[in-house]
Amino acid sequence: MVITYTDGVVEVTNPGGEEWGVEGLLKAATAWDPQCVQGAEDLVRQIFHAMDDFSGGCQTDDATVAALRVV
């Protein structure tokens, strides 16, 4: 699995001002179970849901995530 992202993904903040960071992205990505989902698009969707949960749905920067799953 290859994941690329823009800085807006890891720089998203929660209401307390903490950044999600690479740690948050890694946590969301490693929670993904490739056996239970259709493909890489589900991983991208899961990452954005985790970002929204962390930020309270308040994204202030553009965010792009692309995933490539090699089988």
ZATOR-952947 format. One record per residue (C-alpha): residue number from 0; residue in three letters; x, y, z. Coordinates in steps of 0.05 Angstrom, whole numbers, plus 5000, padded with zeros to 4 digits. Each point is the difference from the previous one (the first is absolute). Example, Ala and Ser with C-alpha at 12.3 -4.5 7.8 and 13.67 -1.06 7.14 Angstrom:
<torses>
<num 0 residuo ALA X 5246 Y 4910 Z 5156>
<num 1 residuo SER X 5027 Y 5069 Z 4987>
</torses>
This chain:
<torses>
<num 0 residuo MET X 5000 Y 5000 Z 5000>
<num 1 residuo VAL X 5026 Y 5068 Z 4981>
<num 2 residuo ILE X 4967 Y 5062 Z 5031>
<num 3 residuo THR X 5015 Y 5071 Z 4978>
<num 4 residuo TYR X 4971 Y 5062 Z 5032>
<num 5 residuo THR X 5004 Y 5075 Z 5001>
<num 6 residuo ASP X 5021 Y 5040 Z 5062>
<num 7 residuo GLY X 4927 Y 5018 Z 5015>
<num 8 residuo VAL X 4989 Y 4928 Z 5021>
<num 9 residuo VAL X 5052 Y 4998 Z 5056>
<num 10 residuo GLU X 4992 Y 5073 Z 5020>
<num 11 residuo VAL X 4926 Y 4995 Z 5017>
<num 12 residuo THR X 4988 Y 5022 Z 5071>
<num 13 residuo ASN X 4950 Y 4982 Z 5053>
<num 14 residuo PRO X 4959 Y 5052 Z 5039>
<num 15 residuo GLY X 5057 Y 5003 Z 5051>
<num 16 residuo GLY X 5051 Y 5020 Z 4946>
<num 17 residuo GLU X 5038 Y 4933 Z 4998>
<num 18 residuo GLU X 5022 Y 4976 Z 4932>
<num 19 residuo TRP X 4979 Y 4931 Z 4975>
<num 20 residuo GLY X 5070 Y 4989 Z 4972>
<num 21 residuo VAL X 5030 Y 4941 Z 4966>
<num 22 residuo GLU X 4984 Y 4959 Z 5063>
<num 23 residuo GLY X 4925 Y 5012 Z 4989>
<num 24 residuo LEU X 5005 Y 4981 Z 4927>
<num 25 residuo LEU X 5039 Y 4936 Z 5017>
<num 26 residuo LYS X 4950 Y 4982 Z 5053>
<num 27 residuo ALA X 4942 Y 5007 Z 4951>
<num 28 residuo ALA X 5037 Y 4962 Z 4946>
<num 29 residuo THR X 5021 Y 4942 Z 5044>
<num 30 residuo ALA X 4929 Y 4993 Z 5026>
<num 31 residuo TRP X 4979 Y 4983 Z 4929>
<num 32 residuo ASP X 4986 Y 4926 Z 4989>
<num 33 residuo PRO X 5012 Y 4983 Z 4927>
<num 34 residuo GLN X 4961 Y 4935 Z 5008>
<num 35 residuo CYS X 4936 Y 5037 Z 5018>
<num 36 residuo VAL X 4998 Y 5054 Z 4948>
<num 37 residuo GLN X 4994 Y 5006 Z 4925>
<num 38 residuo GLY X 5064 Y 5037 Z 4983>
<num 39 residuo ALA X 5046 Y 5058 Z 5010>
<num 40 residuo GLU X 4942 Y 5049 Z 4993>
<num 41 residuo ASP X 4972 Y 4974 Z 5065>
<num 42 residuo LEU X 5067 Y 5015 Z 5034>
<num 43 residuo VAL X 4997 Y 5071 Z 4975>
<num 44 residuo ARG X 4929 Y 5007 Z 5024>
<num 45 residuo GLN X 5020 Y 4972 Z 5069>
<num 46 residuo ILE X 5057 Y 5050 Z 5005>
<num 47 residuo PHE X 4954 Y 5059 Z 4985>
<num 48 residuo HIS X 4949 Y 4975 Z 5051>
<num 49 residuo ALA X 5056 Y 4995 Z 5052>
<num 50 residuo MET X 5022 Y 5071 Z 4982>
<num 51 residuo ASP X 4929 Y 5025 Z 5008>
<num 52 residuo ASP X 4993 Y 4965 Z 5067>
<num 53 residuo PHE X 5065 Y 5032 Z 5025>
<num 54 residuo SER X 4985 Y 5070 Z 4975>
<num 55 residuo GLY X 4926 Y 5001 Z 5017>
<num 56 residuo GLY X 4986 Y 5007 Z 4925>
<num 57 residuo CYS X 5037 Y 5067 Z 4996>
<num 58 residuo GLN X 5052 Y 4993 Z 4945>
<num 59 residuo THR X 5034 Y 5067 Z 4984>
<num 60 residuo ASP X 5050 Y 4978 Z 4947>
<num 61 residuo ASP X 4994 Y 4960 Z 4937>
<num 62 residuo ALA X 5012 Y 4925 Z 5009>
<num 63 residuo THR X 5015 Y 4947 Z 4949>
<num 64 residuo VAL X 5013 Y 4926 Z 5011>
<num 65 residuo ALA X 5016 Y 4950 Z 4947>
<num 66 residuo ALA X 5010 Y 4925 Z 5013>
<num 67 residuo LEU X 5027 Y 4946 Z 4954>
<num 68 residuo ARG X 4990 Y 4928 Z 5019>
<num 69 residuo VAL X 5045 Y 4950 Z 4965>
<num 70 residuo VAL X 4973 Y 4930 Z 4998>
</torses>
